Amino acid sequence: MQNTQKYIQESKDKFLNELIDLLKIPTVSADSAYAKDVIRGAEKVSEFLKEAGAENVEICQTAGHPIVYGEKIIDPALPTVLVYGHYDVQPADPIDLWTSPPFEPVVKKTEIHPEGAIFARGACDDKGQFFMHVKAFEAMMKANELPCNVKFMIEGEEEVGSVNLGVFIKENKARLKADIILVSDTGMLANDVPSITTGLRGLSYVEVEVTGPNRDLHSGLYGGCVANPINILTKMIASLHDEDNHITIPGFYADVVELSMEERAEMAKAPYNEENYKKALDIDSVYGEKGYSTPERGSIRPTLDVNGIWGGYTGEGAKTVIASKAYAKISMRLVPNQEPEKITELFSKHFESIAPAGVKVVVNPHHGGEPVVTPIDSIAYKSAAKAYEETFGKTPIPVRSGGSIPIIALFEKELGLKTVMMGFGLDSDAIHSPNEHYGLFNFYKGIETIPYFFHYFNEAMK
């Protein structure tokens, strides 16, 4: 890997400038106004794969946004690594909270990133991270040190539930045949505390609609006489948690796997400072389910959160109105053994049952995903751990993440493949939030580490 690492060190400015070009494209998959930009993003990813040395590069059309595929088969007898990532990004709203425009990337120094971080929507999630794999592949190709076959599958719908990826996988099982899937769409504990994600929570996402009168009403003439959908909706949402912040939906916890005290003790060995946690978020207290620590609440426990709520008049000034409708978007993060379809059904049944007379309730499911736990005794995990040891000088800590990557379970179900999640982001990178950023240290360290995974994986598979 010496020549590979030499190429990486000599190409850092090139890699950063190319990432900046990719980040300038507003590939917002959730908003149809950006449909052409999403296509431009796919075309740019295709160009970078070709330039890096991939063959059979194709922009694969789906019923939604395209998937970019490419490969390099150097010897069918060698192990094959399937790299997954996504080029689509979350909406940048609220725009006014960004300190620089979300699609005009800029490098700024921060307390955590004194060497600089690139600020832009998608910098960490997931353009900066999947791009590490493209550049690591390029480095191995240029140095003639690629030890495994590589396949790339970079999609454009992860942020909207990967709605067409399952169809693509089912139709391309032969083309996607591999020995392991490699993903960088997670994080690590700190720049001096490397870690590998071994578990992800699942997801059930719904939108609820509460309808009262058949039109907006004058709040003076009708206030106190008819059910106000906004008032009703907020009361219904408030009832979904009890005083201990347990979720009150009947049967919600029925399938939850409770970790033993021994397992929880092992998790607690991961570095965590609650004062630093609160300081980073500018809060004076943590909040959550009674009986669990903050790291546990964010990883091994299920949650229910309102992601958006609206209705009535929200413009400037006053409008004395009782709205006809009120809405909310609600996400539930799930832990092993909880099935998203079952949880969605339980939520819908319960939410409809608690609606008072005078309103009608509709629950519209959006998307979901299965929770995942990956083994730490596999050849692939051990190869990843050795790769981190090579570049960080430390053994990475296995951790469970609170986030969701729904397609990880899909990979195992449809392709029969396990996944190694080599993420290099940090919790402070503000993914899905204004001022998302990705440290240059993390970007370059990822590019340096990935080739060692290929090396050790090939050696272990012999």
N, C-alpha and C positions, 0 to 999 in steps of 0.2 A: 504493500500500500504506500510505499515511500513516494513513488512518482505521482500517485493520485493526490497525496497530501501536498506535494510540491505544487501541483497544478492549482489546487484549491487556494493555497496561500497567495499565489501569483494572480488569481482571478477574482479576488474579493470585490474590487471596485466594479468589475464587469457584472458579477452576480447581482450586486445591489442595484445597479442601474437597470438591469433587466427586470428585477422585481418591481422597481418603481414604475416601469412601463406597464406591467401587468396590473398593478394597483390603481392606475389611472382610469381603468375601464370599469364603469359602475355596473357590475354584473349582479344586480339585485333581482333575484329570481322570483320574489314574492310580488313584484309590481310589474304589470304588463307594460307600463311605460318604458321599461328598460329592456324589453325583449330583444331589440336590435343590439344593445350593448352586451347582452348575455351571449349572443352569437359571436360578436367581436371577441369576447373573452375566450370562447372555445377556439376560435381561429388562432388567437395568440398562443394559447397553450399548445395547439397543434404545431405551430411554427417552432416553439421552443423545444418540443420533443424531437422534431426532425433535426434541428440544429445540434442537439445533444448526441444524436447518433441512433435514435430509434427508427425502426422500420415498420412498414405496414401501418403507418399512422393514419387514422381515420376519424373524422367527425361523424359520429353515429347519431342519426336522427331518432328521436323518440316522439311520443305523443305530446311531450312538453319540451324542455330544454335539452340540447344535445349532450352526449357523452363522448369524451375524447379518449380514443384507444391508441396505444402504440406498444411496440415490443422490440426486444432484441434477443433472439435465440442464437446463442453461440455454440451450443452443443446440447441436443435433446437428452443426453445422458446426465447432464448436470442438473442440480436443483433449480427450480423456478420460483422466483419471488414475484407476487402480484402486488403492485403498489396502488393503493386507493387514495384518492383525495377529492376535494371539490373546489371548483373555481367560482361558484356563486357565493354571494355575501348577503348579510342581513341588511335591511334598510338602514340608512344612516340617521334617521330621526331619533331625537330632536336635533336638528341641524344647528340651532343657536347655542347648543352646549359644547360644540366642537371649538377648540382653540385654533384649529387650522382646518381648511376645507377637507371633507372626508375622502374626496377623490383627487386631491392634490397632495401626494405623499411628500412628507418632509421629515428629515432626521433631526431629532432634538435630544439633548442630554437630559437625563432625569436622575433622581437620587438612587433609584434601583439600577438604572442603566447609564452609568457615567461615561461609557464609551459611545452612547447614543442608541436611540430606538427610532424605528421608522413608524410614523403616525399616519394611518390611513385605514379606511374600512377594509377589512379583509387581511390586514397586515399579518395577524396571527391566525385568524380563523377564516379560511384555511390556506389562502394563497401563499403566505410566507412559509408555511409549513410543508405543503405538498411540493412547493418549488424547490425546497431543500433536496428532495429526492431526485428531481430532474437534474439539478446541478451536481449532485453526488454521482449520478449516473454518467453525466457528461465528463466529470473528472476521471472516473474509472475507464471510460471509453478512450479519452485522450491519452491516458497513461498506459493503455492496453493492459489493464489490470482488472477487468470485469470478471469475477469468478463464478457468477451464476447467470442464468437466463433471467430476463426482467420483462414484466408486462405492466403496463400502466392503464389504469381505468380512472379517469378524472371526470367527475360528473358536474352537472349544473343545477341540481335540484335538492341538494342536501338540506338547505335552509328551509325548504318547504316540504320536507318529509320523504325525499327520494322516491317520489310517487311512481316514477317509470323505471327505476333501477332494477326492481325485481323482475320486470318483464324482460329487460335487456339481459340480465343474468341467465334467466331460464332459456332464452333463445341463443345464448352464446357460451354454454357450459364447456364445450370442447375448446373454444378459443381462450377461455379463462382458466383452463386447467393449470394448476400450480401446486406447490408444496406448502406455501405459507402466504398469508396476506400481511402486508406491512402498511401501517397507517400512522401518520403524524397529524392528529387532530385533537390532541389532548395536551396536558401540561406536565410540569415537574414541580417539585416542592420549592426549590430555590436554585439559583445559579451555582451555589456551592453545595447543594444537596440534590444530586440527580435522583430521579425516580422513574419508574415505569408503571403505567396504568394497567391494572389487572382486572378492574371491574368497572362497569358503567351502569347507571340507572336507566330503566326504560322510561317510556313516556306515553301518556294519554293526554291529548289536547282537544278541548271542546270550545265551542262558542255557544253562549246561552242568550236567549231573547225572551224578554218579559213584555207582554202587551196588555195594556189596560183599556182605556176608552178608544173609540175608533178614530179619534183625531186629537191633536194637542188642544188643551183646554185652558181657559183663563183661570189662573190660580185663585183669584178673588171670588169668582162666581162658583167655582167647582171645588176649591180646596176644602178638604175635610169631608167631602161628600162621595168621592170616588177614590179607588185605590190608585196611588201614585206609583207607576212602575219603577221609578228610580228608588224611591223609599223601600219598596218591596224587595227589589233586587239586592240592595245593600243589606237588608235584614237576612235574606236567604243566604247570602254569601257569608255573613258573620256567623251564622249558625253552623257552618261547615267545620268549625274548630271549637273544642270545648276550652275550659279555663286552663287546662294543661297543654293546650295546643295539639291535642290528639284530633285526628280527623274523625268526624262523627258519622260518616257514611256507613250504614250497616254492611258488614262483611268486607270492608276495605282492607283490614289487616289479616284476613283469614289465611292467606297463603304466604304471608311474610316470613322469611327465614330469620329467626333470631340468632344472632351470633353468640357464641359462648363467651364467658368472661375472659377465658384464656385468649380467644381470638381478638377480643376488644383490647386486651392488654397489649397484644402484639401491635395492633394498629396505633395505640397510644405512644409507641416508641418513636413514631415519626415526629420530627421537630415541629412545634407549634407554639406560638406566643400569642395569647389572647389579647394582650394590650396592643401589640403591633397590629393585630387583625382589626381591632376597633379603630385604631388610629388611621389605618389605611382607608377605612370606609367613613371616617369622621362620624362615628356613632359612640354613644356613651355606654351602651350595653348590648350584649348579644340577645337573641330572642329565638325561641323555638321549642320543640317538643321536650317536655319535662322528662328527666331521667337519662338524657343523653348529652354528650359533649358536643361542642360546635363541629369538630371534624366528623363526628359520627352522624350528626344531623344532616350534614352535607354529602354523605356518601352511602351509609348503610340503612338509612331510614327513608321511607316514602314521604312525599310532600304534596301539598295542594296549594297553588298560588294563583292569584288573579294577575293576569298579565296586561289587562287593559279593561277599562270600564267607561261607558259613555251613554249619553242620552240627553234629551232636552236642549236647552240653549247654552252654548259655551262661547259665544262671541263676546265682543266688547260691550260693556255697559250692561243694562238689565233688561230682561224680558220675563214678565211674570207669567209663566206657563207651566202647566202640568203636562209632561210629555206623554205621548201615546205609547212610546216604546223605550225600553232601556236594554243595554247589551253589556256583555262581559266576555272576555276570553280567559280561559282557565286552563292551566297546565298541571298535570299530576306526574311527578317523578316516581318511578316504580323501582322496586328492588327484586332480587331473584325470587322466582316462583310467582310473581304477580304478572298476570297476562293483561296486556293493554285493552283487548276487546272486552274482557270480563269487567275490568275496572270502569271502562267507559259505560258499560251497561248498568253497573251498580250506581255510578254517578247519576246517569240519566233517570233511572227509576227513583232514586232518592230526591233529586232536585225537583222533579215533577210532583212528588208526593208532598213536599213541604210548601208548595205554592198555595197561598190563601185564596179564598173565593174573591172574585173580582178581577183576576188576571189570568192570562193564558201563558204557558211556558213552553218553549221549544228548545231542545238541546241538539245542536248540530256538531257531530264529531268531525274533527279535522284530520289529524294523523297521529300515529303512535309508533312505538317501537319496543322490542323486548329488552329486558335487562340482560347483562352479559357478565360472566366471570370467566377469566382465562387462566389456564394452569401456569404455575411458575416452575414446574419441573420439566417442561418440554425442552427439546433441542433448540427451538426458536427463541424461547424466552432466555435461556442460558446464553445463547449467542448474542442476544441484545445486551444482556448484562455485561458480558465481556467487552462488548464494543464501548459501552459507557465507561467501564473501568479503564479502557485504553486512552480515552480522551479527557475524562474528568479526574482520573486517578482515584476514584472511589467506586465502591459497589453501589449500584442504584437500589433504592428502597421500593418494594412493590406497594402500590397504593390503589385504593378504589376511588374513582372519580364520581362526583355528583352529576356530571353531565350525561348526555345521551347521544349515542351514535347508532340510530336504529338499524342501520344496515349491517352492523357487526354480527348480529344474530341471524340476519338474512344470509350472510356469507356462509355461515356454518350449516344452515339448513339446506341451502340450494347447492353449494359447492363442496360441502363437507370439509371446510378448511377452518383452522384456527387463525386468529389474528394476533399480531404483536403490535401494541400501541406505543410507539416511540415518540411521544410528544415532547416538545422543547419550550412550550409557552409557560407563562407564569400566571397565577391568579390575578395579578395586578395589571395584566395586559388589556383589560377593559373590552374583552370580546363582547359583541352584541350591544355595546354601550358607546356613547360619545367618546372620542379620543382613544379609540382602539390603537394599540401599538405593539411592536415586536422588537425586542432588543437585538441589536446587531450581534452581540455576543451569542445569543441563542440561535440566531439564523446561521451564523458561521459554524458554531459548535455542532449544530445538527448536520450540516453538510460534511463536516469532518468525521462525525460518528457513524453515519449511515454506511459508508464503505466498509468499515470494520465489521458491521453486522453481516454484510454479504460474505466477507472473508471467513468469519468464524462459522457462519451457517453452512457454507460449502464444506469447510473442514469437518464439521460434525456430521454431515450427511454422507460422508464417504464410507 
